[in-house]
């Protein structure tokens, strides 16, 4: 009897640990560290030494945004690093360092930057041509690869002094950092690679860099912000229920410390919103809502035709500190392989796994709705999507018509729980128990069974 009690206690302990593990990690999402919809997305920085100088070299630094749907919006990127020796930047084209640093030991010609840890930003549009290089001067704004590969590249040129003048004496900078415009990116060390080859303008001659190294930077939503940045609400023509964003999706109102959000009906709302410079990154200042998210995406199943069905998508900005330029929306739904028409958004399929076409990227039409204005009467954009029905899969039952996941500007949005989705009228009273609660109930039932069996 003692053996049975000891054995059952051990089983109960293991089951208890399993339940705690299940509960602890039920809210974990893989988007915090790895993006399954863009598994190879990254920003690659290529540093090409073009020519040697008397005390260093001239290099072209090019940033390639290989992320399918995560772009860099205003106020743009900031690239930083630490010099390996005592290098200085004599001059720059297409970019500038944010600080000159202490150059007091230099006589005559003063370097552009003497800091051990320089930070470089892009130049603004309208920069004089003699200060430009190719792919520069867009204020640090870089498109995603899926939206526009031609503008998913940014470059600048710098002349480095007090550095090596051969491949053996040059040292690769260390501790690269990238802000785009805020935190979220982690950069690896510079790795020397095969020198880049350049095709001449006449396509008849190829030149080569003296030396090349690459730096790869990857994004983590978990590092970028402590809370999510967007949420999803749902509705349909066949059910009067409107499923709102989950309460506290992006945080909760702090009633003990007023000021963490803005009352849209307040009499002095203009005085609350700071008038910051357009080149400064500022955290979100959101409208007071139950979800407290800067952005909400609403998916409305609008019409059911004989061979088609229609959805209306509305994106609403609740952030008073941000106009979202070149915004994009990524939606995963099994019927995207039969998307027939989008009415005022651009669309492109995303095929991370080639044979499965269930994900698409949507973004605004240039000069029409590619700018999502700050919170207020104009802070929304909307469009409709027309899908062709696939007889073998189409249904309005069990929430099939709603998206599996939604990303806004590359960040995973908080979806409502599946058991709250609008249901067809004849099944509304038969909502199944959520799978999460079912798993917990099954574990507790098994635990009690083992415990009772060990005592009899």
Secondary structure, DSSP 8 states (H G I E B T S, - for coil): -HHHHHHHHHHHHHHHHHHHHHHHTTT--GGGT--TTSTT--EEEEEEEEEE-SSSEEEEEEEEE--SS--B-TT-EEEEEE-SSS-EEEEEESEEES-----TT--SS--SB--SS-EEEE--TT--GGG--TT--STT-B--TTT-GGGSEEEEEEEEESS-SSTTT----EEEEEEESSS-EEE---EEES--EEE-TTSS-EEE-SEEEEEEEEE-HHHH-SS-SEEEEEEETTEEEEE---TTTT----TTSTTSSB-TT-TTHHHHS----TTS-----BB--SS--SEEEEEEEEEE-SSEEEEEEEEEE-BTT--EET-EEEEE-GGGGGEEEESSEEEEEE-TTSS---EEEEEE-TTTTSEE--SSTT-EEEEEEEEE--TTT--SGGGTTS-SEEEETTEE-B---GGGS---GGGGGG----HHHHHHHHHHHHHHHHHHHHT-
